[in-house]
């Protein structure tokens, strides 16, 4: 049965109801109903005027996600339902499309893939190159974005482009505040997930719940206040003769921001040899030389691919990681072994209470995207 009108409208502004999401997770929508758009109605039986349907085969309101974003209401609160399929396109959700909800109709992230193959050094048609930000397959600039059961990917490969030196290839760049991703996948190699803010004066809160992120170099990076909750972060082996082969995190938190990246109840997995990767290195960009990157990893399982004796390293000798805000609490697994205490700053129990999804994200507006 389609979700009731009130349930879906609430989803547009505050996340879908817990009951509805539990049903979708237990029995993927497309498989359960046999319908192209799952339990979310159809163009002929629309849930409401703010709901749009996308199908690359032409059976929806639009064939592309960008067309649906452009057609959504500037007043906010729109819902876009994507049929299973591959959407090879570049997508921009501008600030003028707030509180938009994107739903993968099948209830399985792997079924609905938004992908493109652009790197920072890829030549642009009009001259120049795309740069890191321009390489993003999807850019979310609007506040209040919510996404469920979708895959975002950048399938550009170094091996296929040996003459390109700018190898950053972003799957998603998020700069909006109150943006939440549930059961989504982020696929790429270098700079897969760019969790950022619109500018240095803005704090952008972002939540990633039960998501999967893969890559090899700095594949979760940026200055957002971002919580990865019950996520899998998978390091991909690189065909190189040196170590570290890569890094999971590269935060660039603004000095004035009390909260940077938090990974809690996550699993750090990988295909690389034991100790081939580092957990993080601080990124102090030229645009913000006063940045003081922040990362806390707590109650997570860290696999053998992370170098346990020294999981952190410098991106620049001018900004040593020891002067940044890196800390851990109650982690387990071979990559979490504390063999050299000075290399693994640990929080005391009292300190750890300040590093939770609530302290990072809830704020004065009471935002709880996991509820």
C-alpha positions in Angstrom: 0.0 0.0 0.0 1.2 3.5 -0.7 2.3 5.5 2.4 -0.4 7.8 3.7 -0.3 11.4 2.6 0.6 12.7 6.0 3.5 10.3 6.4 5.2 11.2 3.2 4.7 14.9 3.7 6.4 14.6 7.1 9.2 12.8 5.3 9.8 15.8 3.2 10.6 18.1 6.1 11.6 15.8 9.0 12.5 12.4 7.6 10.2 9.6 7.0 8.4 8.0 9.9 10.3 5.3 11.9 7.5 2.9 11.2 7.6 3.5 7.4 11.4 3.2 7.3 11.3 0.0 9.3 8.8 -1.5 6.9 11.0 -0.5 3.9 14.1 -1.9 5.4 12.5 -5.2 6.3 11.0 -5.7 2.8 12.5 -3.6 0.0 9.7 -1.6 -1.5 10.1 -2.6 -5.1 10.4 -6.3 -4.3 7.4 -6.1 -2.0 5.0 -4.4 -4.3 6.3 -5.1 -7.8 5.8 -1.4 -8.6 8.2 0.8 -10.4 8.0 3.4 -7.6 7.5 1.1 -4.7 5.0 2.2 -2.1 5.3 5.9 -3.0 2.5 6.2 -5.6 2.9 6.8 -9.3 2.5 9.8 -11.7 -1.1 8.6 -12.2 -1.8 8.2 -8.5 0.4 10.9 -7.1 0.8 11.1 -3.3 0.6 14.9 -3.5 1.5 17.8 -5.7 5.0 18.0 -4.2 6.0 14.5 -5.2 7.8 13.9 -8.5 8.8 10.6 -10.1 11.9 9.8 -12.0 12.6 6.9 -14.3 15.4 6.7 -16.9 13.0 4.6 -19.0 10.5 7.4 -19.3 7.7 6.1 -17.1 7.9 8.9 -14.6 7.6 12.7 -14.6 11.2 13.0 -15.6 14.0 10.9 -17.0 16.8 12.6 -15.0 17.2 13.6 -11.4 18.4 17.1 -12.4 15.2 17.7 -14.3 13.2 16.7 -11.2 15.3 18.9 -9.0 14.7 21.8 -11.4 11.0 21.1 -11.4 10.6 20.8 -7.6 9.0 23.6 -5.5 11.3 26.5 -4.5 9.1 26.7 -1.4 10.8 23.5 -0.2 9.4 20.2 1.1 9.5 18.4 -2.2 9.9 14.6 -2.6 11.6 12.9 -5.5 11.1 9.2 -6.0 13.7 7.5 -8.2 13.0 4.2 -9.9 15.7 1.6 -9.9 18.3 2.2 -12.6 21.5 4.0 -13.4 21.4 7.8 -13.8 24.6 8.9 -15.5 24.5 12.7 -15.0 25.9 15.6 -13.0 23.4 16.9 -10.4 23.2 20.2 -8.5 20.7 20.8 -5.7 21.0 24.6 -5.2 20.1 26.6 -2.1 16.8 27.5 -3.7 15.6 23.9 -3.3 15.5 23.4 0.5 14.1 20.5 2.5 14.1 18.1 -0.5 13.8 14.4 0.1 15.2 11.8 -2.4 13.9 8.2 -2.2 15.3 5.1 -3.9 12.0 3.4 -4.7 13.3 -0.2 -4.3 14.5 0.3 -0.7 18.0 -1.0 -1.8 20.7 1.5 -2.4 22.5 -0.7 -4.9 19.5 -0.6 -7.2 19.5 3.2 -7.8 22.9 4.6 -8.9 23.7 8.3 -9.7 27.2 8.3 -11.3 29.6 10.2 -13.5 33.3 9.9 -14.3 35.0 13.3 -13.8 38.3 14.1 -12.0 39.7 17.4 -10.8 42.1 17.3 -13.7 39.6 16.4 -16.4 39.6 19.0 -19.2 36.5 21.1 -19.4 34.8 21.7 -22.8 35.4 25.4 -22.5 39.0 25.2 -21.3 40.6 24.6 -18.0 39.9 21.7 -15.7 37.0 20.9 -13.3 38.9 21.1 -10.0 38.0 19.1 -6.9 34.6 20.7 -6.3 33.7 20.6 -10.0 34.4 16.9 -10.2 31.5 16.1 -8.0 28.8 13.8 -9.4 26.2 15.3 -7.1 26.5 18.6 -5.2 24.0 19.4 -2.4 24.0 23.1 -1.6 20.5 23.3 -0.1 19.7 23.0 3.6 17.5 20.2 4.9 18.3 17.6 2.2 17.3 14.0 3.1 18.3 10.9 1.1 17.3 7.3 1.5 18.5 4.1 -0.2 20.6 5.7 -3.0 24.1 5.1 -4.4 26.2 8.1 -5.4 29.4 7.3 -7.4 32.3 8.7 -9.3 33.7 5.9 -11.5 36.7 7.9 -12.9 39.8 5.7 -12.7 43.5 6.7 -12.6 44.5 3.7 -14.6 42.3 4.7 -17.5 43.6 8.3 -17.4 47.4 8.1 -16.9 48.0 11.7 -18.2 45.6 13.3 -15.7 47.4 14.6 -12.6 44.4 16.0 -10.7 43.1 12.6 -9.5 40.5 13.8 -7.0 37.1 12.5 -8.1 34.2 13.4 -5.8 31.0 11.4 -5.7 29.1 13.8 -3.4 29.8 17.3 -2.1 27.5 18.5 0.6 27.5 22.0 1.9 24.0 22.4 3.3 23.0 22.4 7.0 20.7 19.7 8.4 21.4 17.2 5.6 20.9 13.5 6.3 21.7 10.4 4.4 20.2 7.0 5.4 21.3 3.6 4.0 23.1 5.3 1.2 26.4 4.3 -0.6 29.2 6.6 -1.7 31.6 5.0 -4.2 34.9 6.4 -5.5 38.6 6.4 -4.9 40.1 9.8 -4.0 38.0 12.3 -2.2 34.8 10.3 -2.4 32.7 12.1 0.1 33.2 15.9 0.5 31.4 16.9 3.7 31.8 20.7 3.7 30.0 24.0 4.4 29.0 26.9 2.2 31.8 29.1 3.7 34.0 29.5 6.7 31.4 31.5 8.7 28.7 28.8 8.3 28.5 25.6 10.3 26.9 22.8 8.3 25.6 19.8 10.2 25.4 16.5 8.3 24.4 13.0 9.3 25.2 9.7 7.7 23.4 6.8 9.2 24.0 3.1 8.2 25.9 4.2 5.1 28.7 2.7 3.1 31.7 4.8 2.0 34.7 3.5 0.0 37.9 4.9 -1.4 41.6 5.1 -1.0 42.9 8.7 -0.5 41.2 11.2 1.9 37.9 9.6 1.0 35.9 11.4 3.7 37.1 15.1 3.9 36.0 18.6 4.5 35.0 21.1 7.2 31.4 20.1 8.0 30.2 19.0 11.4 29.5 15.4 10.2 28.5 12.3 12.1 29.0 8.9 10.6 26.8 6.6 12.6 26.9 2.8 12.1 28.6 3.2 8.8 31.1 1.0 6.9 34.3 2.8 5.7 36.1 0.5 3.3 39.7 1.1 2.1 40.4 0.0 -1.5 43.8 -1.4 -2.3 46.0 0.8 -4.5 48.5 -0.6 -7.0 51.4 1.4 -5.6 54.8 0.4 -4.1 54.7 2.7 -1.1 52.8 3.0 2.2 50.7 4.4 3.4 48.6 3.7 0.3 46.0 6.1 1.5 43.9 7.7 4.2 40.3 7.4 5.4 39.7 10.9 6.8 41.1 14.4 5.9 39.1 16.9 8.1 39.6 20.6 7.6 37.5 21.8 10.5 37.5 25.6 11.1 39.2 26.6 14.3 36.1 28.3 15.7 34.0 25.2 15.1 33.8 23.0 18.3 32.8 19.9 16.4 34.3 18.3 13.3 34.0 14.7 12.2 32.6 12.0 14.5 32.6 8.3 13.5 30.7 6.2 16.0 29.8 2.5 15.9 31.5 2.2 12.5 33.4 -0.6 10.9 36.6 0.1 9.1 37.2 -2.6 6.6 39.3 -3.0 3.5 41.0 -5.0 0.8 44.5 -3.7 1.4 47.3 -5.5 3.2 47.6 -5.1 7.0 48.8 -1.6 8.0 48.6 -0.2 4.5 46.3 2.7 5.4 46.2 5.5 7.9 43.1 6.5 9.7 43.5 10.2 9.0 45.6 13.2 8.2 44.7 16.8 8.8 43.9 19.0 5.9 44.7 22.7 6.4 43.7 24.3 3.0 45.2 27.4 1.6 41.8 29.1 1.9 41.8 28.6 5.7 45.4 28.5 7.1 44.0 28.8 10.6 41.9 25.5 10.4 42.3 23.1 13.2 41.0 19.7 11.9 39.0 17.6 14.2 38.2 13.8 14.1 36.9 11.6 16.9 36.5 7.8 16.4 34.6 6.0 19.1 33.2 2.6 19.8 34.1 1.4 16.3 35.8 -1.7 15.0 39.0 -0.8 13.1 40.3 -3.5 10.8 43.9 -4.7 10.2 44.2 -2.4 7.1 44.8 0.6 9.4 48.3 1.0 10.7 47.9 0.5 14.4 51.3 1.8 15.7 50.8 5.2 14.0 47.3 5.7 12.5 47.7 9.4 12.0 50.2 11.3 9.8 50.7 14.8 8.4 49.5 16.2 5.1 51.9 19.1 5.6 54.9 19.3 7.9 53.7 22.9 8.8 50.6 21.5 10.4 51.5 18.4 12.4 48.6 16.1 13.3 49.6 16.3 17.0 48.5 19.9 17.1 45.1 19.1 15.7 42.0 17.6 17.4 42.3 13.9 16.8 41.0 11.5 19.5 39.6 8.0 20.0 37.5 6.2 22.6 36.7 2.5 23.2 37.5 1.2 19.8 38.3 -2.4 19.1 39.9 -4.6 16.3 43.5 -5.1 15.2 43.7 -1.6 13.7 42.7 -0.1 17.1 45.6 -1.7 19.1 47.4 0.9 21.2 51.0 -0.1 20.8 52.4 3.4 21.0 50.2 5.5 23.3 51.6 8.8 22.1 50.4 8.0 18.6 46.8 7.3 19.6 45.2 10.1 21.8 42.4 8.6 23.9 39.5 10.3 25.5 38.6 9.8 29.1 35.1 8.6 29.8 34.0 12.1 30.9 35.5 13.6 27.7 33.7 11.0 25.6 30.3 12.3 26.7 31.0 15.4 24.7 31.5 13.5 21.5 28.1 12.1 20.6 25.7 12.6 17.7 23.5 14.6 20.0 26.3 17.0 21.1 27.5 17.4 17.5 24.1 17.8 15.7 21.1 18.5 17.8 21.7 22.2 18.5 19.2 24.8 19.6 16.7 23.6 16.9 16.5 20.1 18.3 17.6 18.3 15.1 17.6 14.5 15.5 17.8 13.0 12.0 18.3 9.5 13.5 14.9 9.5 15.3 
